[in-house]
Structures are given as C-alpha cells and as structure tokens.
Amino acid sequence: MKIDYLTLFPEMFDGVLNRSILKRAQDKNMIAVNTINFRDYSVNKHNQVDDYPFGGGQGMVLKPEPVFNAMEDLNTDAHTRVILMCPQGHPFTQQIAQELSKANHIVFICGHYEGYDERIREHLVTDEISMGDYVLTGGELPAMMMTDAIVRLIPGVLGNEASHQDDSFSDGLLEFPQYTRPREYKDMKVPDVLLSGNHAHIDEWRHKQKLIRTYEKRPDLLEEYELTSKDKEILETYKKQLKNE
C-alpha cells in the first residue's frame, strides 16, 4: 500500500510513522509512506496557501491551486482513495478501516486554518472522514490515527493474523476483558474459567462478556448487532441481576 500525506507540517508525521507497527510495516515493504508539503506547490511568490473567504467571514481558507498542483504530481489512478480529513465527513469506524486496508493507494489531504476551498472537496476527494464531533487545528493527527487503524489490518503487518479479530468493533461488539500473570494480585483473581483449559467454555464466557460490556458502555452498538436468542437471554439475565443488586 502506498500512502501519501498532503500537509503543511510534514515533520509532524516523523515520530508516528517511524515507530512501532508502522515502522515495521515499512521495513517489511508492506507500506510506502510519503509526506508532501503542498506549500511547495503554491503559485504565489510568498508561498501563500490560504486567503480570506469570499463573502467575508472569520479565518482563512486553503486555496485550491497548491492542493490541485500537488495532487497532479502524484501517480494516482481511478482506484486511489483521496481522503479529506474534515469534521463534516463520515465518522471513522472499524468497518471503514477494514475497507481501506484493501486499498493500494491512499492520499490524505490534511488541511489547516478555517477550511478548504470547496473546489478541493468537489473535484479531488473520494472520501470525507471525521474522527468525531469536534474540531481540531488540522488534519494531521486524524490522518495518523487513521493510518494506524488501517495499516494494522493489512494481512501480515501484525504477524499473527488473528491478532485484530477480537478487537473492539471488529464484529460489532466491544472486546472481552483480558488477564495475564499473576493469577492473583492484591486479592484480585483471574476468573476461573480462563484457567480451566476448556476452550469451548472460554469462548462462551468471552462472548457473554462482550455482550455485557457493550450493553454497559456502548448500548447503541447493540441496535445494529444481530442478537441471537441466546444473546437476548444473556442480556435479559444480566439486566435482572442489576435490578436485584
């Protein structure tokens, strides 16, 4: 996978892209990353990339020329995903990360200032994505977060293909509780079922915990999850327990 970042602050990506999983993915030639400072593509002698909005208003707006010129310098094709980091975009999810992990080429357009000239959005972009209902100074941090979420799903990046399959949101539920050594710490014990060696019982316990945890922390996710009759029974029993406590 090739990943390009159009940004005014390419140095912001150094620490994230050159550490941990993302660095290992590059070392294994599974991804190739490239940061492009689109200020270098400005047509203004002062390398200006923003200007006042027509019609008045607060803040400055990114001009179209630098971004268009930078895009024309990239080797894109009809399958390239050009992502605009934007609070108006579709909320980023694990499902979107899974879809994008299959792409061969992704371009992130990271804006700054008040916003983008609308022609960038209309004529260059394939996807508008938001990290949540809040506004950040620029698109660099969201692009890095998306990169991490996407790249770890590329087969072979994590080493163990099953590593991400139990992650929260992968199947529509939150992840089950995890434990490791010591078996007992300050009178806090690991659940006996996890020490039983009975994998069928362990899987059953983990699924039950996923349902309960999702109900407790993100009940909205259950609206989209297809509950079995057994799942409904587990949740009803848990709700009754809560009422009796």
Residue pairs with C-beta under 8 A, 6 or more apart in sequence:
1 30
1 31
1 32
1 101
1 103
1 104
1 105
1 106
1 151
1 154
2 31
2 32
2 33
2 34
2 104
2 105
2 106
3 31
3 32
3 33
3 34
3 105
3 106
3 107
3 108
3 147
4 33
4 34
4 35
4 36
4 74
4 105
4 106
4 107
4 108
5 13
5 33
5 34
5 35
5 36
5 107
5 108
5 110
5 140
5 143
6 36
6 38
6 67
6 70
6 71
6 107
6 108
6 109
6 110
7 13
7 35
7 36
7 37
7 38
7 108
7 110
7 138
7 139
7 140
7 143
8 37
8 38
8 39
8 49
8 110
8 112
8 138
9 110
9 112
9 138
9 140
10 35
10 36
10 37
12 140
12 141
12 144
13 33
13 35
13 140
13 144
16 22
16 144
16 147
16 148
17 23
17 26
17 33
17 144
17 147
21 148
21 151
21 152
21 157
21 158
22 31
22 33
22 147
22 148
22 151
24 157
25 31
25 151
25 154
25 157
26 32
26 33
28 156
28 157
30 151
30 154
30 156
30 157
31 151
31 154
33 147
36 70
36 73
36 74
38 49
38 66
38 67
38 69
38 70
39 47
39 49
39 66
40 47
40 70
41 65
41 66
41 67
41 69
41 70
41 73
42 48
42 49
42 63
42 65
42 66
43 65
43 66
43 69
48 63
49 62
49 63
49 66
50 60
50 61
50 62
50 63
50 112
50 113
51 60
51 61
51 63
52 60
52 61
53 59
53 60
53 61
53 114
57 114
58 114
59 113
59 114
59 115
60 113
60 114
61 113
61 114
61 115
61 116
61 117
62 111
62 112
62 113
62 115
62 116
62 117
62 120
63 117
64 117
64 119
64 120
67 109
67 116
67 120
67 124
68 119
68 120
68 123
68 124
71 82
71 107
71 124
74 80
74 107
76 82
76 105
76 107
77 105
79 103
79 104
79 105
80 103
80 104
80 105
80 106
80 107
80 126
81 100
81 103
81 105
81 106
81 107
81 126
81 127
82 107
82 109
82 124
82 125
82 126
82 127
83 106
83 107
83 108
83 109
83 125
83 126
83 127
83 128
83 129
83 143
83 146
84 109
84 111
84 116
84 120
84 121
84 124
84 125
84 127
84 128
84 129
84 139
85 108
85 109
85 110
85 111
85 129
85 130
85 131
85 139
85 142
85 143
85 146
86 111
86 116
86 121
86 128
86 129
86 130
86 139
87 130
87 133
87 134
87 135
87 136
88 128
88 130
89 127
89 128
89 129
89 130
90 96
90 127
90 128
90 129
90 130
91 129
91 130
91 131
91 132
92 129
92 130
92 131
92 142
92 145
92 146
92 149
93 169
94 149
94 167
94 168
94 169
94 170
95 169
96 129
97 146
97 149
97 150
97 153
98 153
100 106
100 146
100 150
101 150
101 151
101 153
101 154
106 150
108 139
108 143
108 146
108 147
109 116
109 120
109 124
109 125
109 139
110 138
110 139
110 140
110 142
110 143
111 138
111 139
112 137
112 138
112 139
121 128
129 142
129 146
130 142
131 142
131 145
131 146
136 142
151 157
152 158
152 164
153 164
155 161
158 164
164 170
166 175
166 176
166 206
167 175
168 174
168 175
169 221
172 221
172 224
172 225
173 210
173 211
173 213
173 214
173 221
173 225
174 210
174 213
174 214
174 217
174 218
174 221
175 210
175 213
176 205
176 206
176 207
176 209
176 210
176 213
177 209
177 213
179 190
179 191
179 194
183 189
183 190
183 195
184 190
191 205
193 201
193 202
193 205
194 202
194 205
196 202
208 234
211 222
211 231
211 234
211 235
211 238
212 234
212 235
212 238
214 221
214 222
214 225
215 222
215 235
215 238
222 235
227 235
